[in-house]
């Protein structure tokens, strides 16, 4: 993927996002099953807990050379409202298991994988992030925010599921609502370390564009396009390649809990061909911010 192509994709996303923001008017922040981040925080003193289950068919790991069907049980997330404009996010998972269907012994770090049988498992990498709303949504202006995130190397390369690298991400967030539809857009960059050589990195363009359409007071239809694009002029380092998912699903709110489910489809040859996600989100008032 060349830098010129990456810039064209960024230009197209910005035009699409700008068009959506100019045509929409104000609503509430999004949650699972969407990965595109809404600039609206959860609120001062509030805590959001979410958990779920993911399945991905034909998941690829170019660094370890493993391919197979991946289960993530459970996926977990906690968001803490630090103030009316900021929140702290911690996302990860306790257990992920890959049922291996193929193995490439010529992959860069395949020799480090201690695979016994046809399955391998590990805990999931943890992502720690801070989201800040810079501008509130008004009748003539979208909500604008920024998010900083760091991925920690909890999964090991011995399992074949981790890269043992620490990555950094920064994204600009925007959102606007008209009547029963909310559109959210993210554009940013990621600094991904090369898992095969310690002193190299690949800078990637990150993007996301999502919608949430309220069907009733409790039910919503949702969808998104979310991923990253390598900006290197040559081949990207293993594990830092372009990735993308197209997702469609729904959410149902009952009281303070929200149930969700969705299907996703990979956009590149390294992404899973198809998968599903399902989970629940719960928000409550936990403390008072002075």
Secondary structure as UniProt FT lines:
FT   HELIX           3..23
FT   TURN            32..33
FT   TURN            44..45
FT   STRAND          46..61
FT   TURN            62..65
FT   STRAND          66..81
FT   STRAND          86..93
FT   STRAND          96..103
FT   TURN            105..106
FT   TURN            108..109
FT   HELIX           110..112
FT   STRAND          119..122
FT   STRAND          126..135
FT   TURN            139..140
FT   STRAND          143..152
FT   TURN            157..160
FT   STRAND          167..178
FT   TURN            179..180
FT   STRAND          181..193
FT   TURN            198..199
FT   STRAND          201..214
FT   STRAND          219..230
FT   TURN            238..239
FT   STRAND          243..254
FT   TURN            255..256
FT   STRAND          257..266
FT   TURN            269..270
FT   STRAND          274..285
//
